[in-house]
């Protein structure tokens, strides 16, 4: 879990900034993919992946 927590801390501020702009989870995922920012496992973002990062950051 530490790796996932560390990843969430790195990418979280970017996601939060996009949320503050009013982007939906799906739109955030699209933006991350366009910027070639990969998930913790090196894959492409989906709305659920974005949601999980937000939830992980909120839990800590």
C-alpha positions as YAML, in Angstrom:
chain: A
units: angstrom
residues:
- id: 1
  name: UNK
  ca: [0.00, 0.00, 0.00]
- id: 2
  name: UNK
  ca: [2.88, 2.40, 0.57]
- id: 3
  name: UNK
  ca: [3.65, 2.50, -3.13]
- id: 4
  name: UNK
  ca: [0.03, 3.37, -3.92]
- id: 5
  name: UNK
  ca: [-0.01, 6.03, -1.21]
- id: 6
  name: UNK
  ca: [3.20, 7.58, -2.53]
- id: 7
  name: UNK
  ca: [1.82, 7.56, -6.06]
- id: 8
  name: UNK
  ca: [-1.41, 9.21, -4.91]
- id: 9
  name: UNK
  ca: [0.63, 11.92, -3.20]
- id: 10
  name: UNK
  ca: [2.58, 12.61, -6.40]
- id: 11
  name: UNK
  ca: [-0.34, 12.72, -8.84]
- id: 12
  name: UNK
  ca: [-2.97, 13.98, -6.38]
- id: 13
  name: UNK
  ca: [-2.22, 17.70, -6.69]
- id: 14
  name: UNK
  ca: [-2.60, 17.50, -10.47]
- id: 15
  name: UNK
  ca: [-5.94, 15.74, -10.11]
- id: 16
  name: UNK
  ca: [-7.12, 18.22, -7.46]
- id: 17
  name: UNK
  ca: [-6.25, 21.15, -9.72]
- id: 18
  name: UNK
  ca: [-8.32, 19.63, -12.50]
- id: 19
  name: UNK
  ca: [-11.18, 19.02, -10.08]
- id: 20
  name: UNK
  ca: [-11.04, 22.66, -9.02]
- id: 21
  name: UNK
  ca: [-11.53, 23.58, -12.69]
- id: 22
  name: UNK
  ca: [-14.77, 21.62, -12.60]
- id: 23
  name: UNK
  ca: [-13.64, 18.68, -14.71]
- id: 24
  name: UNK
  ca: [-15.48, 15.37, -14.31]
- id: 25
  name: UNK
  ca: [-13.62, 12.20, -13.35]
- id: 26
  name: UNK
  ca: [-13.76, 11.07, -16.97]
- id: 27
  name: UNK
  ca: [-12.42, 14.38, -18.23]
- id: 28
  name: UNK
  ca: [-9.60, 14.24, -15.69]
- id: 29
  name: UNK
  ca: [-8.71, 10.75, -16.90]
- id: 30
  name: UNK
  ca: [-8.66, 12.00, -20.50]
- id: 31
  name: UNK
  ca: [-6.39, 14.90, -19.55]
- id: 32
  name: UNK
  ca: [-3.97, 12.64, -17.67]
- id: 33
  name: UNK
  ca: [-3.82, 10.28, -20.66]
- id: 34
  name: UNK
  ca: [-3.26, 13.19, -23.07]
- id: 35
  name: UNK
  ca: [-0.41, 14.41, -20.87]
- id: 36
  name: UNK
  ca: [1.01, 10.88, -20.94]
- id: 37
  name: UNK
  ca: [0.85, 10.60, -17.16]
- id: 38
  name: UNK
  ca: [0.47, 6.89, -16.46]
- id: 39
  name: UNK
  ca: [-1.22, 5.12, -13.57]
- id: 40
  name: UNK
  ca: [0.83, 3.53, -10.80]
- id: 41
  name: UNK
  ca: [0.89, 0.32, -12.84]
- id: 42
  name: UNK
  ca: [1.88, 2.10, -16.04]
- id: 43
  name: UNK
  ca: [-1.53, 1.95, -17.68]
- id: 44
  name: UNK
  ca: [-4.03, 4.45, -18.99]
- id: 45
  name: UNK
  ca: [-6.38, 6.36, -16.73]
- id: 46
  name: UNK
  ca: [-10.10, 5.70, -16.36]
- id: 47
  name: UNK
  ca: [-12.63, 7.61, -14.27]
- id: 48
  name: UNK
  ca: [-12.52, 4.90, -11.57]
- id: 49
  name: UNK
  ca: [-8.72, 5.17, -11.33]
- id: 50
  name: UNK
  ca: [-9.04, 8.91, -10.75]
- id: 51
  name: UNK
  ca: [-11.74, 8.32, -8.12]
- id: 52
  name: UNK
  ca: [-9.53, 5.87, -6.26]
- id: 53
  name: UNK
  ca: [-6.64, 8.35, -6.08]
- id: 54
  name: UNK
  ca: [-8.99, 11.01, -4.71]
- id: 55
  name: UNK
  ca: [-10.39, 8.58, -2.13]
- id: 56
  name: UNK
  ca: [-6.91, 7.41, -1.11]
- id: 57
  name: UNK
  ca: [-5.77, 10.98, -0.52]
- id: 58
  name: UNK
  ca: [-8.91, 11.79, 1.46]
- id: 59
  name: UNK
  ca: [-8.34, 8.77, 3.72]
- id: 60
  name: UNK
  ca: [-4.90, 10.04, 4.78]
...
